Amino acid sequence: LGMTGRPGDKPGVIRQRRELPQDIALWQDDASLARIHASKDSFGTLDRPQGEVRWAKVVIGPSTGGQPGAFVVAFHPERERAVADKTFWTLLALSGVALLMTTGIGWAVAGRILAPVRLVRTTAAELTEQDLTRRIPVEGRDDIAALAETFNAMLDRLERAFAAQRVFVDDAGHELRTPITI
């Protein structure tokens, strides 16, 4: 930011957002300041060797019959774009790392949460008609533990039903092998 008086006057720098390299500082470029001051427009662009400069000015009337001054704001879009690009790529990289970490943590947590369900599934897959003695170990007091208890109770009923069926088949076989006497 700066104030200019007549063309050729050194501007007074009011506030500058950051230190600029000496080859970019507009307030040291008399030719560019003269073009801005001479322009009838209140905003515009300048092509400088250091890159494009966008500017806006407000004409300030003279206090005592002199030539008016101007309040000028200028910035280099390429420089601002470079800062934004660097920020974008940094955030993109951090987001990628965060996504990978979140995915890994989620995978591990889901594996731990679903481990009891896998245990129920593998136990159910290992059951056969000949061996209904396997039971699922019940740990905790959550829904999976309640499911395991219910599954174990169902296995108890099935085991009793198969045992009763075996007794019935054995009795029926014995009766069928015994000769019928009239």
C-alpha positions in Angstrom: 0.0 0.0 0.0 1.2 3.5 -0.6 0.4 7.1 -1.2 1.7 9.0 -4.2 1.7 12.7 -4.7 2.7 14.2 -8.0 4.5 12.0 -10.5 8.1 11.7 -9.5 7.3 12.2 -5.8 8.5 9.3 -3.6 5.5 7.5 -2.2 4.9 7.1 1.4 4.5 3.4 2.3 1.7 3.1 4.7 1.6 -0.7 5.3 3.0 -3.6 3.5 1.7 -7.2 4.2 5.1 -8.8 3.8 8.6 -8.1 2.8 8.9 -8.0 -0.9 12.1 -8.7 -2.8 13.7 -5.5 -4.0 13.1 -6.4 -7.7 9.3 -6.6 -7.1 8.6 -3.6 -4.9 6.3 -1.3 -6.9 7.0 1.7 -4.7 10.5 1.8 -6.0 9.5 1.8 -9.7 9.0 5.4 -10.6 7.9 4.6 -14.2 5.1 2.2 -13.1 3.9 4.7 -10.4 3.8 7.5 -13.0 1.7 5.3 -15.3 -0.7 4.5 -12.5 -0.9 8.1 -11.4 -1.5 9.3 -15.0 -4.2 6.7 -15.7 -7.8 7.9 -15.6 -9.0 4.4 -14.5 -9.4 3.6 -10.8 -8.0 0.0 -11.3 -5.9 -1.8 -13.9 -2.9 -4.0 -14.6 0.7 -3.3 -15.3 3.1 -5.6 -17.1 6.4 -5.4 -15.4 9.6 -7.5 -16.0 8.8 -9.1 -12.6 5.3 -10.1 -13.7 1.8 -8.7 -13.9 0.7 -6.2 -11.2 -2.9 -5.5 -10.5 -3.6 -2.1 -8.9 -6.4 0.1 -7.6 -6.3 3.7 -6.7 -8.3 6.4 -5.1 -7.6 10.0 -6.0 -7.2 12.2 -3.0 -7.9 15.9 -3.6 -5.3 18.4 -2.8 -5.6 20.3 0.5 -4.3 23.6 -0.9 -4.6 24.0 -4.6 -1.8 21.5 -5.6 -2.0 18.5 -7.8 -4.1 15.6 -6.3 -2.4 12.6 -4.8 -3.6 9.0 -4.9 -3.9 6.1 -2.6 -2.7 3.0 -4.4 -3.1 -0.7 -3.6 -1.2 -3.2 -5.8 -0.3 -6.9 -5.8 1.4 -9.5 -7.9 -1.1 -12.2 -8.7 1.6 -14.7 -9.7 3.2 -14.4 -6.3 -0.2 -14.8 -4.5 -1.0 -17.8 -6.8 2.4 -19.4 -5.9 1.6 -19.1 -2.2 -1.9 -20.5 -2.8 -0.5 -23.4 -4.9 2.1 -24.3 -2.3 -0.6 -24.3 0.4 -2.9 -26.4 -1.9 -0.2 -29.0 -2.5 0.7 -29.1 1.2 -2.9 -29.6 2.2 -3.4 -32.2 -0.6 -0.4 -34.2 0.7 -1.5 -33.9 4.3 -5.0 -35.0 3.3 -3.6 -38.0 1.5 -1.6 -39.1 4.6 -4.6 -38.5 6.8 -6.8 -40.6 4.5 -4.3 -43.4 4.6 -3.9 -43.3 8.3 -7.7 -43.1 8.8 -8.2 -46.1 6.5 -5.6 -48.1 8.4 -7.0 -47.3 11.8 -10.6 -48.0 10.5 -9.4 -51.3 9.1 -7.8 -52.3 12.4 -10.8 -51.2 14.5 -13.3 -52.9 12.2 -11.2 -56.1 12.4 -11.3 -56.0 16.2 -15.0 -55.3 16.3 -15.8 -58.1 13.8 -13.5 -60.7 15.4 -16.3 -62.1 17.6 -18.6 -62.4 14.6 -15.8 -64.3 12.7 -15.5 -66.6 15.7 -19.3 -67.3 15.6 -19.1 -67.9 11.8 -16.0 -70.3 12.0 -17.6 -72.2 14.9 -20.8 -72.6 13.0 -18.9 -73.8 9.9 -17.0 -76.4 12.0 -20.2 -78.0 13.4 -21.3 -81.3 12.0 -24.1 -83.7 12.8 -21.6 -86.0 14.5 -20.0 -83.3 16.7 -22.3 -80.7 18.2 -20.1 -80.3 21.3 -18.2 -77.1 20.2 -19.3 -73.9 21.9 -18.5 -70.3 21.3 -16.6 -68.7 24.2 -18.7 -65.8 25.6 -16.7 -62.7 26.5 -18.2 -59.4 27.6 -21.8 -58.1 27.8 -22.5 -56.7 24.4 -24.7 -57.8 21.5 -22.1 -60.2 20.2 -21.9 -61.9 23.6 -25.7 -62.2 23.6 -25.6 -63.7 20.1 -22.9 -66.2 21.2 -25.1 -67.2 24.3 -28.1 -67.6 22.0 -26.1 -69.6 19.5 -24.7 -71.8 22.3 -28.3 -72.4 23.7 -29.4 -73.3 20.2 -26.5 -75.8 19.9 -27.6 -77.3 23.3 -31.1 -77.8 22.0 -29.8 -79.3 18.7 -27.5 -81.6 20.6 -30.4 -82.9 22.8 -32.6 -83.3 19.7 -30.0 -85.3 17.8 -29.3 -87.4 20.9 -33.1 -88.1 21.2 -33.3 -88.9 17.5 -30.3 -91.3 17.9 -32.0 -93.1 20.8 -35.3 -93.3 18.8 -33.5 -94.7 15.7 -31.5 -97.2 17.9 -34.8 -98.3 19.6 -36.6 -98.6 16.3 -33.7 -100.5 14.8 -33.7 -102.9 17.8 -37.5 -103.4 17.5 -37.2 -104.0 13.8 -34.5 -106.6 14.3 -36.5 -108.5 16.9 -38.7 -111.2 15.4 -42.4 -110.6 15.7 -44.2 -113.4 17.5 -47.9 -114.0 17.2 
